[in-house]
């Protein structure tokens, strides 16, 4: 994903987070069981954290263009869709298919973090190579 795409996703994702959080705290509290509310809250927490991280990755990608940062942004976006989305649907419908998608979303989140780590390590190596070459 490009920085522009990541910032676009961040705007959409942040908007959806606010809508879902407001819905959860006002309209859904009397309708959901404690377990369903827990699923919803877990989805919301990881949704906002990864939305903010997408913004950070977008800015980093502008400063340090790097394929691993682009992959990281894509993984965080897909992770929000799979992990958080499946928890939202599970909490609202209890449809048993979605628990199979949630772990996939978690794995995609992990891949995003590993990609971000790889980008950071690559930046470090590039800096040392510049220092050694005298540039």
ChimeraX commands (.cxc) that place a marker at each C-alpha (Angstrom):
marker #1 position 0.00,0.00,0.00 radius 0.5
marker #1 position 1.17,3.53,-0.70 radius 0.5
marker #1 position 1.22,6.19,2.00 radius 0.5
marker #1 position -1.82,7.83,0.42 radius 0.5
marker #1 position -3.74,4.56,0.46 radius 0.5
marker #1 position -2.77,3.94,4.08 radius 0.5
marker #1 position -3.91,7.42,5.12 radius 0.5
marker #1 position -7.18,6.88,3.26 radius 0.5
marker #1 position -7.69,3.56,5.06 radius 0.5
marker #1 position -6.83,5.28,8.32 radius 0.5
marker #1 position -9.53,7.91,7.76 radius 0.5
marker #1 position -12.18,5.35,6.87 radius 0.5
marker #1 position -11.15,2.98,9.64 radius 0.5
marker #1 position -11.07,5.76,12.25 radius 0.5
marker #1 position -14.55,6.92,11.22 radius 0.5
marker #1 position -15.91,3.36,11.41 radius 0.5
marker #1 position -14.28,2.89,14.81 radius 0.5
marker #1 position -16.04,5.96,16.24 radius 0.5
marker #1 position -19.40,4.83,14.81 radius 0.5
marker #1 position -18.98,1.29,16.16 radius 0.5
marker #1 position -17.72,2.46,19.56 radius 0.5
marker #1 position -20.66,4.83,19.95 radius 0.5
marker #1 position -23.09,2.11,18.89 radius 0.5
marker #1 position -21.49,-0.35,21.30 radius 0.5
marker #1 position -21.55,1.97,24.29 radius 0.5
marker #1 position -25.07,3.30,23.78 radius 0.5
marker #1 position -27.33,1.00,21.79 radius 0.5
marker #1 position -25.84,-2.46,22.22 radius 0.5
marker #1 position -25.13,-2.64,25.95 radius 0.5
marker #1 position -28.64,-3.83,26.90 radius 0.5
marker #1 position -28.82,-6.25,23.96 radius 0.5
marker #1 position -25.54,-8.18,24.23 radius 0.5
marker #1 position -24.39,-10.79,26.70 radius 0.5
marker #1 position -21.18,-10.11,28.64 radius 0.5
marker #1 position -19.32,-12.54,26.33 radius 0.5
marker #1 position -20.62,-10.79,23.21 radius 0.5
marker #1 position -19.69,-7.41,24.69 radius 0.5
marker #1 position -16.19,-8.74,25.42 radius 0.5
marker #1 position -15.78,-9.81,21.80 radius 0.5
marker #1 position -16.96,-6.39,20.66 radius 0.5
marker #1 position -14.62,-4.53,23.03 radius 0.5
marker #1 position -11.65,-6.67,21.95 radius 0.5
marker #1 position -12.42,-5.91,18.32 radius 0.5
marker #1 position -12.70,-2.20,19.05 radius 0.5
marker #1 position -9.43,-2.06,20.97 radius 0.5
marker #1 position -7.42,-3.77,18.25 radius 0.5
marker #1 position -9.27,-1.76,15.60 radius 0.5
marker #1 position -8.21,1.62,16.99 radius 0.5
marker #1 position -4.66,0.54,17.84 radius 0.5
marker #1 position -4.02,-0.77,14.33 radius 0.5
marker #1 position -5.77,2.22,12.73 radius 0.5
marker #1 position -3.31,4.53,14.49 radius 0.5
marker #1 position -0.39,2.27,13.57 radius 0.5
marker #1 position -1.41,2.43,9.90 radius 0.5
marker #1 position -1.04,6.22,10.13 radius 0.5
marker #1 position 2.41,5.92,11.68 radius 0.5
marker #1 position 3.48,3.44,9.00 radius 0.5
marker #1 position 2.15,5.77,6.28 radius 0.5
marker #1 position 4.31,8.63,7.56 radius 0.5
marker #1 position 7.35,6.37,7.91 radius 0.5
marker #1 position 6.84,5.15,4.33 radius 0.5
marker #1 position 6.93,8.76,3.11 radius 0.5
marker #1 position 10.24,9.35,4.89 radius 0.5
marker #1 position 11.82,5.93,4.33 radius 0.5
marker #1 position 10.27,4.35,1.21 radius 0.5
marker #1 position 10.39,0.62,1.87 radius 0.5
marker #1 position 8.44,-2.37,0.55 radius 0.5
marker #1 position 8.21,-3.82,4.05 radius 0.5
marker #1 position 6.40,-0.72,5.30 radius 0.5
marker #1 position 3.93,-1.05,2.43 radius 0.5
marker #1 position 3.39,-4.72,3.29 radius 0.5
marker #1 position 2.96,-3.81,6.94 radius 0.5
marker #1 position 0.23,-1.28,6.11 radius 0.5
marker #1 position -1.55,-3.85,3.97 radius 0.5
marker #1 position -1.35,-6.50,6.70 radius 0.5
marker #1 position -2.71,-4.13,9.35 radius 0.5
marker #1 position -5.59,-3.22,7.03 radius 0.5
marker #1 position -6.41,-6.86,6.29 radius 0.5
marker #1 position -6.01,-7.70,9.98 radius 0.5
marker #1 position -8.62,-5.08,10.92 radius 0.5
marker #1 position -10.99,-6.49,8.31 radius 0.5
marker #1 position -10.50,-10.14,9.30 radius 0.5
marker #1 position -9.84,-10.01,13.04 radius 0.5
marker #1 position -11.94,-7.06,14.14 radius 0.5
marker #1 position -14.61,-7.58,11.50 radius 0.5
marker #1 position -15.11,-11.20,12.48 radius 0.5
marker #1 position -15.38,-10.24,16.16 radius 0.5
marker #1 position -17.98,-7.60,15.32 radius 0.5
marker #1 position -20.06,-10.08,13.34 radius 0.5
marker #1 position -19.59,-12.78,15.99 radius 0.5
marker #1 position -20.68,-10.44,18.79 radius 0.5
marker #1 position -23.78,-9.31,16.89 radius 0.5
marker #1 position -24.89,-12.61,15.35 radius 0.5
marker #1 position -23.05,-15.46,17.14 radius 0.5
marker #1 position -22.63,-16.95,13.67 radius 0.5
marker #1 position -20.15,-19.82,14.20 radius 0.5
marker #1 position -18.26,-19.41,10.89 radius 0.5
marker #1 position -16.54,-16.24,12.03 radius 0.5
marker #1 position -14.43,-17.76,14.82 radius 0.5
marker #1 position -12.46,-19.43,12.02 radius 0.5
marker #1 position -11.63,-16.05,10.46 radius 0.5
marker #1 position -10.54,-14.37,13.71 radius 0.5
marker #1 position -7.29,-16.39,14.10 radius 0.5
marker #1 position -6.45,-15.70,10.45 radius 0.5
marker #1 position -6.78,-11.99,11.19 radius 0.5
marker #1 position -4.50,-12.40,14.21 radius 0.5
marker #1 position -1.87,-14.08,12.05 radius 0.5
marker #1 position -2.15,-11.27,9.51 radius 0.5
marker #1 position -1.63,-8.73,12.33 radius 0.5
marker #1 position 1.49,-10.65,13.40 radius 0.5
marker #1 position 2.80,-10.60,9.83 radius 0.5
marker #1 position 2.26,-6.84,9.77 radius 0.5
marker #1 position 4.32,-6.41,12.93 radius 0.5
marker #1 position 7.07,-8.69,11.57 radius 0.5
marker #1 position 7.10,-6.70,8.35 radius 0.5
marker #1 position 7.43,-3.48,10.35 radius 0.5
marker #1 position 10.32,-5.03,12.28 radius 0.5
marker #1 position 11.97,-6.06,9.00 radius 0.5
marker #1 position 11.60,-2.49,7.70 radius 0.5
marker #1 position 13.24,-1.14,10.85 radius 0.5
marker #1 position 16.14,-3.58,10.59 radius 0.5
marker #1 position 16.59,-2.74,6.91 radius 0.5
marker #1 position 16.71,0.98,7.77 radius 0.5
marker #1 position 19.41,0.27,10.33 radius 0.5
marker #1 position 21.51,-1.68,7.82 radius 0.5
marker #1 position 21.13,1.04,5.18 radius 0.5
marker #1 position 22.26,3.69,7.67 radius 0.5
marker #1 position 25.38,1.69,8.56 radius 0.5
marker #1 position 26.18,1.15,4.87 radius 0.5
marker #1 position 25.96,4.93,4.28 radius 0.5
marker #1 position 28.23,5.59,7.25 radius 0.5
marker #1 position 30.80,3.09,6.00 radius 0.5
marker #1 position 30.74,4.50,2.46 radius 0.5
marker #1 position 31.23,8.02,3.79 radius 0.5
marker #1 position 28.04,9.39,2.25 radius 0.5
marker link #1:1,2 radius 0.2
marker link #1:2,3 radius 0.2
marker link #1:3,4 radius 0.2
marker link #1:4,5 radius 0.2
marker link #1:5,6 radius 0.2
marker link #1:6,7 radius 0.2
marker link #1:7,8 radius 0.2
marker link #1:8,9 radius 0.2
marker link #1:9,10 radius 0.2
marker link #1:10,11 radius 0.2
marker link #1:11,12 radius 0.2
marker link #1:12,13 radius 0.2
marker link #1:13,14 radius 0.2
marker link #1:14,15 radius 0.2
marker link #1:15,16 radius 0.2
marker link #1:16,17 radius 0.2
marker link #1:17,18 radius 0.2
marker link #1:18,19 radius 0.2
marker link #1:19,20 radius 0.2
marker link #1:20,21 radius 0.2
marker link #1:21,22 radius 0.2
marker link #1:22,23 radius 0.2
marker link #1:23,24 radius 0.2
marker link #1:24,25 radius 0.2
marker link #1:25,26 radius 0.2
marker link #1:26,27 radius 0.2
marker link #1:27,28 radius 0.2
marker link #1:28,29 radius 0.2
marker link #1:29,30 radius 0.2
marker link #1:30,31 radius 0.2
marker link #1:31,32 radius 0.2
marker link #1:32,33 radius 0.2
marker link #1:33,34 radius 0.2
marker link #1:34,35 radius 0.2
marker link #1:35,36 radius 0.2
marker link #1:36,37 radius 0.2
marker link #1:37,38 radius 0.2
marker link #1:38,39 radius 0.2
marker link #1:39,40 radius 0.2
marker link #1:40,41 radius 0.2
marker link #1:41,42 radius 0.2
marker link #1:42,43 radius 0.2
marker link #1:43,44 radius 0.2
marker link #1:44,45 radius 0.2
marker link #1:45,46 radius 0.2
marker link #1:46,47 radius 0.2
marker link #1:47,48 radius 0.2
marker link #1:48,49 radius 0.2
marker link #1:49,50 radius 0.2
marker link #1:50,51 radius 0.2
marker link #1:51,52 radius 0.2
marker link #1:52,53 radius 0.2
marker link #1:53,54 radius 0.2
marker link #1:54,55 radius 0.2
marker link #1:55,56 radius 0.2
marker link #1:56,57 radius 0.2
marker link #1:57,58 radius 0.2
marker link #1:58,59 radius 0.2
marker link #1:59,60 radius 0.2
marker link #1:60,61 radius 0.2
marker link #1:61,62 radius 0.2
marker link #1:62,63 radius 0.2
marker link #1:63,64 radius 0.2
marker link #1:64,65 radius 0.2
marker link #1:65,66 radius 0.2
marker link #1:66,67 radius 0.2
marker link #1:67,68 radius 0.2
marker link #1:68,69 radius 0.2
marker link #1:69,70 radius 0.2
marker link #1:70,71 radius 0.2
marker link #1:71,72 radius 0.2
marker link #1:72,73 radius 0.2
marker link #1:73,74 radius 0.2
marker link #1:74,75 radius 0.2
marker link #1:75,76 radius 0.2
marker link #1:76,77 radius 0.2
marker link #1:77,78 radius 0.2
marker link #1:78,79 radius 0.2
marker link #1:79,80 radius 0.2
marker link #1:80,81 radius 0.2
marker link #1:81,82 radius 0.2
marker link #1:82,83 radius 0.2
marker link #1:83,84 radius 0.2
marker link #1:84,85 radius 0.2
marker link #1:85,86 radius 0.2
marker link #1:86,87 radius 0.2
marker link #1:87,88 radius 0.2
marker link #1:88,89 radius 0.2
marker link #1:89,90 radius 0.2
marker link #1:90,91 radius 0.2
marker link #1:91,92 radius 0.2
marker link #1:92,93 radius 0.2
marker link #1:93,94 radius 0.2
marker link #1:94,95 radius 0.2
marker link #1:95,96 radius 0.2
marker link #1:96,97 radius 0.2
marker link #1:97,98 radius 0.2
marker link #1:98,99 radius 0.2
marker link #1:99,100 radius 0.2
marker link #1:100,101 radius 0.2
marker link #1:101,102 radius 0.2
marker link #1:102,103 radius 0.2
marker link #1:103,104 radius 0.2
marker link #1:104,105 radius 0.2
marker link #1:105,106 radius 0.2
marker link #1:106,107 radius 0.2
marker link #1:107,108 radius 0.2
marker link #1:108,109 radius 0.2
marker link #1:109,110 radius 0.2
marker link #1:110,111 radius 0.2
marker link #1:111,112 radius 0.2
marker link #1:112,113 radius 0.2
marker link #1:113,114 radius 0.2
marker link #1:114,115 radius 0.2
marker link #1:115,116 radius 0.2
marker link #1:116,117 radius 0.2
marker link #1:117,118 radius 0.2
marker link #1:118,119 radius 0.2
marker link #1:119,120 radius 0.2
marker link #1:120,121 radius 0.2
marker link #1:121,122 radius 0.2
marker link #1:122,123 radius 0.2
marker link #1:123,124 radius 0.2
marker link #1:124,125 radius 0.2
marker link #1:125,126 radius 0.2
marker link #1:126,127 radius 0.2
marker link #1:127,128 radius 0.2
marker link #1:128,129 radius 0.2
marker link #1:129,130 radius 0.2
marker link #1:130,131 radius 0.2
marker link #1:131,132 radius 0.2
marker link #1:132,133 radius 0.2
marker link #1:133,134 radius 0.2
marker link #1:134,135 radius 0.2
view
